[in-house]
Amino acid sequence: MKQEDFMGNELSVPELTLRGMLLGVLITAIFTASNVYLGLKVGLTFSSSIPAAVISMAILKMFKDSNVLENNMVQTQASAAGTLSAVIFIIPGLLMIGYWQGFSFWQTLMICACGGSLGVLFTIPLRRAMIVNSDLPYPEGLAAAEILKVGSGSAAGAKENGVKDIMAGGIISAIISLCASGFQVISAEMHYWFTFGKITSQFPLGFSSALLGAGYLIGIASGLAMLVGTILAWGVFVPYLTSAMSPAAGQSASAFASAIWAQKVRLIGAGAIGIAAIWTLITLVKPIVDGMRISIQAMSQSETEKSLHRMDTDLSPKTTALVLGVIVIGLLGTFYSFIAEANLSAGATWIFIIAGVAIAICVGFFVAAACGYMAGLIGTSASPISGIGILGIIISSLVVLGIGTAVSLFDSEAGRKFAIALAIFMTSVIVSIAAISNDNLQDLKTGYLVGATPWRQQVALLLGCIVGAFAIAPVLNLLYEAYGFAGAMPRAGMDESQVLSAPQATLMATIAKGIFSHNLDWNYILFGIGVGIVIIIIDVLLKKNSAKYCLPPLAVGMGIYLPPTLEMPLVLGAVMSYIVYRYLHARALQYSPQKVEEEVETCNRHGVLFASGLIVGESIMGVIIAIIIVISVTGGGSDSPLKLVGKDFGPTADWLGLLTFVALIALFVYRVISVKSTNE
């Protein structure tokens, strides 16, 4: 069928099908696990829409009656994996403050399912105004639509090549990850420490395949901004502080520098991230206000004012109200189960329950409109969910602080810990709403471009939220037991080099504790805010004087905050992406001057899919190795059951890791540039 045949009011092809939903369930579970792992390791998640679309096309082509609309429903459902997993940016804070000793399955599931479903419902009123009657670009929604159109059209090789790219990247990345994290015959990172007098710093290298792929996707601006942050941290702040302070007795220079970075410099990074995220939201005040206005106007329209065309039908008001009622009941029950454990008086318990649900819903509706509009402007991946999280934890903490003071909650240490935990719990719902709101309108934009029925997409995304919610809690527990989080280790004597950093969750927990106590060293955070302001000014001046140059403040803050061995492959991937793009552009100018962008996009798509495969392969292997470690430990075995070498193999493993990483870069570049121009 031609694409225009899918745009009519009458439709005679399958769209929301049982086989599509089952396939979507499988892809959602896999990509949710992958995103949880990657997010905990480095604070980044990847968009699963495009890889899901390619995999769906490859599998459903075995059925004669499959079509672009059915494939779109699968990617709509699976896209929840790339967004709902953003709850990991906040909920591990409950373990970091010592309130939870493991993830409560049902409470975690209900936070994700209810928050994600609210994100779907809150953006339904925005669809018509922000997609049908708007010129917002929705870059990722547009890209997914183009891939779906190509894959369902005459370009028969597009689907197969796409799957080959993802599979190749996934297999290579999984093997490298097994050799590094499992067998440990190659290193995952190298450190070169150096000292000048009292000054100590390091030159770090990380060899993560997944982060190389992520760097390729984030682009040169964010990559260089993270490099600037790394240079500030390890070229300025750590050297200065190590020269101005003295190590503990018997402490090595490298251990001292690492402690300075962890205890001081990361707080500077937190301050920079906070002010940069808030600045990003300030620059979007007008779009946020417009989004809220459009939402209210859309909700007030009568049914007679709305088109009844198939492509303009959302979930009915009755269905929406019914789902909303179920969600509110679910939230009330979830907050009750969490707050009842604190053994407060009945009055205080219900005040906190009602306040928690009310804040989650009211603030959630605000962030739904804000995030939906931001996604339309700059895309889901670039939207500042961290800024939403910071604002959410501040609002939640202040509300809990006010109520807690009134009911004498802070008379005991247990009460203070509960207050911090409740603020984190409330913010987890808000972050879930924000993440899905970001994603939902991108998916609806894709559907609008390919001829999908909106209410069916909304059903698919609700299903994706529920499936993803079931997957998140077990994967979180698995990874925690296998690797531990920064500041929260399940067992003594665990390998600290394998710890998952969970950077956003650490930041949120730090902010919450800082609001409820005076133990936080605010001087470094305030200094970080000053650094962030300087970066913001530089970014504004760059954008004012040139359309080509910028310095994203959030990325600089993450560069200061994240471990440097995680940042280097991100930076290298971003630089590699830029160099490859320039080469492809120059080649297209030579052979296809009339179709430069089309030629570059065709070749670069192989790179995007291969990079996605690298992320998925390492992430899934990380989950598999985690399962093996947990089985070993629970049976009284080693934390490294797959390890094949001893400690003296370390230097050899370092060089093998470096050589493997260089070979992967060469293979990656060759795979993209070897795609010949159509006119050569």
Order of alpha helices (4+ residues) and beta strands (2+ residues): alpha-alpha-alpha-alpha-alpha-alpha-alpha-alpha-beta-beta-alpha-alpha-alpha-alpha-alpha-alpha-alpha-alpha-alpha-alpha-alpha-alpha-alpha-alpha-alpha-alpha-alpha
